Amino acid sequence: MQIGATTQKGQYDFYRELSVGDTVIYTDMEGNRYTFTITSLRYEKHADQAALQHEDAPLKLFVKNIYSFEYLIVFCDVLC
C-alpha cells in the first residue's frame, strides 16, 4: 500500500521526527488497525515508481516538502 501527502500549513510536519524503528499505525475506513515499523527512510527528488519500488515493503509513505521540493519516502514492514 502507498500513501502520499504534502506538508502544507503544518500538516504532516511530524515527518521530520520519523526514525527507523518507529511504529506506524494505519486505521482504515472500517476501523481496522494495522501496525508497522519503519525499516528505511530515503530522501528523493521524485516519488515516482522507481523511487517507490526501491524497496519491497508492505507500506510505503511519501511526503513532499513543498519548501525544499523533495520527498521523504518511508518504507515500513508489518509489526508482529
C-alpha positions in Angstrom: 0.0 0.0 0.0 1.2 3.5 -0.8 0.1 6.7 1.0 1.2 10.1 -0.1 0.9 13.6 1.5 2.3 17.1 1.3 3.4 19.5 4.0 1.0 22.4 3.8 0.2 24.6 6.8 1.8 22.3 9.3 0.1 19.1 8.0 2.5 16.1 8.3 5.2 18.2 9.9 5.9 15.2 12.1 7.7 13.6 9.2 10.9 15.4 10.3 10.8 13.4 13.5 10.5 9.9 12.0 13.2 7.4 12.6 14.0 3.8 11.7 12.3 1.5 14.3 9.4 3.9 14.9 5.9 2.4 15.0 3.3 3.5 12.4 -0.4 2.7 13.0 -2.8 2.8 10.0 -6.5 2.7 10.6 -8.7 2.0 7.6 -12.3 3.3 7.0 -13.8 0.3 8.7 -11.8 0.9 11.9 -9.3 -1.9 11.3 -5.9 -1.1 12.7 -2.6 -2.2 11.2 0.7 -1.8 12.9 4.0 -1.3 11.1 7.6 -0.4 11.9 9.8 1.9 9.9 12.6 0.0 8.2 14.1 2.6 6.0 13.9 6.4 5.2 15.0 7.9 1.9 15.0 11.5 0.6 14.4 11.7 -3.2 13.7 14.4 -5.7 10.8 12.5 -7.1 8.3 10.0 -5.7 8.0 8.1 -8.9 7.6 4.3 -9.2 11.4 3.8 -9.5 11.8 5.5 -6.1 8.8 3.8 -4.5 9.9 0.4 -5.8 13.4 0.8 -4.4 12.5 -1.5 -1.6 9.8 -4.1 -1.2 7.7 -3.1 1.7 4.0 -3.7 2.6 3.5 0.0 3.5 5.2 3.0 1.7 4.6 6.5 2.8 5.8 9.5 0.9 5.6 13.1 2.0 6.5 16.1 -0.2 8.2 19.0 1.5 6.8 22.0 -0.5 9.7 24.2 0.7 12.6 22.0 -0.3 10.9 20.3 -3.2 12.0 16.9 -2.1 10.2 13.8 -0.9 10.7 11.7 2.2 9.9 8.1 1.4 9.2 5.9 4.4 9.3 2.1 4.0 7.5 0.1 6.6 7.2 -3.6 7.5 4.4 -5.3 9.4 5.0 -5.4 13.1 4.2 -8.8 14.5 
